Amino acid sequence: MATQAQTSAVERVLAHFERQRPLRAGSLIVTVFGDAIAPRGGTLWLGSLLEIMALFGIEAGLVRTALSRLVQENWFERTRSGKNSFYRLSTEGRTKFAEATARIYHAEEPAWDGEVRLALLGSLAPPERLAARDMLSAAGWGQTAPTVMLKPMTSASGALPVIEDAIWLTARIEREADAARRRAESSWQLAPVAQGYARFIDTFGSLGTRPGPLDDASAFRLRLLLIHEYRRIILRDPLLPRQMLPKDWPGFEARRLCRQLYRQTLVRSESWLDGHAKAMAGPLPAPDAAFKTRFGTSTVG
């Protein structure tokens, strides 16, 4: 049985986010759909979303305004049935969610043998070069020189992006001790990511591996806040191989902590959804098969 200290720790974490209100409604809606609704059919009644957002102190007017903006930005589609409105991800939104889901719940430490891919952009006109740098940076590439981008070739590397007139080379980082770490430090902005992970650990680390006895609503709130904060960090993380990261990289501890707390809140938070969230046909369907593999867990179902 959990101790009073554990219960108090949970209350302190929840109170920490209460003091930060208002949370950005649009960003939290994205977390709600990505973490809780997409695996359960993807459609949610507006009334259910308003109830969810009220758990975080976000008023209905802010939710409606944020939803309108997300629809305009082609993240969501709205459907009406009588007087009721229902929201689901657009095709573009589902694509973005699939990419984020892979990073948040299924990122694994990539195997790496020292080879890197170089993109030489010197032959591009300045506007095209800037656009190419921005695109590659968003895809996890580092900038090792004004016209040279770098990415380790790992087991998770995908196809090369299409950039007209770019020159692609394959190279190998010398085997000198810490050479890969020095190259990563000069090519990627790792410090802000490390600071984000450190804040995450500081906020949620007091809960340990078991957050104590939670009612369904508190478990749901804690789970969403956990993923909301973790998502904002890991989506900025280039997910470099261990050999390129500082020896005290906090991302490993943050992921372990997130995985453990997610498992501990999953059953009760899903129970809250069963009783409170509705789609067009009634209660939300059961989570899909992929949901059961998040963080390598089979807690649900």
BELHUQUI-V515696 format. One record per residue. N is the residue number from 1. RES is the residue in one small letter. NEAR is the number of other C-alpha atoms within 12 Angstrom. D_LAST is the distance of its C-alpha to the last C-alpha in whole Angstrom. Layout:
# BELHUQUI-V515696
n res near d_last
N RES NEAR D_LAST
N RES NEAR D_LAST
This chain:
# BELHUQUI-V515696
n res near d_last
1 m 11 24
2 a 17 24
3 t 16 28
4 q 15 30
5 a 18 30
6 q 23 27
7 t 24 26
8 s 19 30
9 a 28 28
10 v 37 26
11 e 27 28
12 r 21 30
13 v 30 28
14 l 32 27
15 a 20 31
16 h 19 32
17 f 26 30
18 e 20 32
19 r 13 35
20 q 15 35
21 r 19 34
22 p 20 34
23 l 27 32
24 r 23 32
25 a 32 31
26 g 28 30
27 s 28 29
28 l 38 26
29 i 44 25
30 v 38 25
31 t 33 22
32 v 41 20
33 f 41 20
34 g 38 19
35 d 40 17
36 a 42 15
37 i 38 16
38 a 35 17
39 p 31 13
40 r 29 13
41 g 30 16
42 g 35 18
43 t 36 21
44 l 42 21
45 w 32 24
46 l 30 27
47 g 23 27
48 s 34 23
49 l 40 24
50 l 33 27
51 e 27 25
52 i 37 23
53 m 39 26
54 a 25 28
55 l 31 26
56 f 34 27
57 g 26 31
58 i 28 31
59 e 22 33
60 a 22 33
61 g 15 36
62 l 24 35
63 v 32 31
64 r 24 33
65 t 19 36
66 a 28 33
67 l 35 31
68 s 21 35
69 r 20 35
70 l 27 32
71 v 26 33
72 q 15 36
73 e 16 35
74 n 21 33
75 w 29 29
76 f 34 28
77 e 26 29
78 r 27 30
79 t 21 30
80 r 17 31
81 s 14 31
82 g 8 34
83 k 11 34
84 n 17 30
85 s 24 30
86 f 30 26
87 y 39 26
88 r 38 24
89 l 34 25
90 s 24 28
91 t 16 28
92 e 18 29
93 g 27 27
94 r 26 24
95 t 18 26
96 k 22 26
97 f 32 23
98 a 22 22
99 e 20 24
100 a 30 23
101 t 32 20
102 a 24 21
103 r 30 23
104 i 35 21
105 y 32 18
106 h 25 19
107 a 30 23
108 e 23 24
109 e 21 27
110 p 21 29
111 a 19 32
112 w 23 35
113 d 20 39
114 g 29 41
115 e 25 42
116 v 31 42
117 r 31 42
118 l 29 45
119 a 38 46
120 l 28 49
121 l 32 50
122 g 23 54
123 s 19 55
124 l 21 53
125 a 15 55
126 p 14 54
127 p 13 51
128 e 19 49
129 r 25 49
130 l 21 48
131 a 18 45
132 a 32 44
133 r 32 44
134 d 20 42
135 m 21 39
136 l 31 39
137 s 27 39
138 a 20 36
139 a 28 34
140 g 33 35
141 w 34 38
142 g 36 41
143 q 32 45
144 t 26 47
145 a 18 50
146 p 18 51
147 t 27 51
148 v 29 48
149 m 39 44
150 l 38 42
151 k 43 39
152 p 41 38
153 m 29 37
154 t 24 34
155 s 20 31
156 a 22 29
157 s 23 32
158 g 13 32
159 a 11 35
160 l 21 38
161 p 22 39
162 v 13 42
163 i 22 45
164 e 19 48
165 d 17 51
166 a 25 49
167 i 21 49
168 w 23 46
169 l 20 47
170 t 19 45
171 a 17 46
172 r 21 46
173 i 27 46
174 e 16 48
175 r 16 47
176 e 13 49
177 a 12 47
178 d 19 45
179 a 19 46
180 a 32 43
181 r 28 42
182 r 22 45
183 r 33 45
184 a 33 41
185 e 23 43
186 s 20 46
187 s 29 44
188 w 34 41
189 q 23 40
190 l 31 38
191 a 23 39
192 p 21 38
193 v 29 34
194 a 30 35
195 q 21 36
196 g 26 33
197 y 35 31
198 a 26 33
199 r 22 33
200 f 34 29
201 i 29 29
202 d 21 32
203 t 29 30
204 f 40 26
205 g 28 28
206 s 24 29
207 l 35 25
208 g 28 25
209 t 22 21
210 r 28 20
211 p 39 21
212 g 26 22
213 p 24 21
214 l 32 20
215 d 22 20
216 d 24 17
217 a 30 20
218 s 34 21
219 a 35 17
220 f 38 17
221 r 41 21
222 l 41 21
223 r 39 18
224 l 38 20
225 l 40 23
226 l 43 22
227 i 43 21
228 h 34 24
229 e 32 26
230 y 40 24
231 r 37 24
232 r 25 28
233 i 33 29
234 i 37 27
235 l 29 28
236 r 30 32
237 d 36 31
238 p 37 33
239 l 41 30
240 l 44 33
241 p 33 33
242 r 27 34
243 q 31 37
244 m 38 38
245 l 33 37
246 p 24 39
247 k 16 38
248 d 16 37
249 w 27 34
250 p 29 32
251 g 38 29
252 f 28 28
253 e 23 27
254 a 36 26
255 r 36 23
256 r 26 22
257 l 32 22
258 c 42 20
259 r 32 18
260 q 27 18
261 l 36 18
262 y 44 15
263 r 34 13
264 q 33 14
265 t 37 14
266 l 41 11
267 v 28 9
268 r 26 13
269 s 32 13
270 e 38 10
271 s 26 12
272 w 29 15
273 l 35 14
274 d 25 13
275 g 20 16
276 h 26 19
277 a 37 18
278 k 32 19
279 a 32 20
280 m 27 23
281 a 14 21
282 g 17 20
283 p 23 17
284 l 29 15
285 p 25 12
286 a 25 9
287 p 29 8
288 d 20 10
289 a 17 9
290 a 23 12
291 f 30 10
292 k 24 7
293 t 22 11
294 r 31 13
295 f 29 15
296 g 21 14
297 t 22 11
298 s 19 7
299 t 23 7
300 v 24 4
301 g 16 0
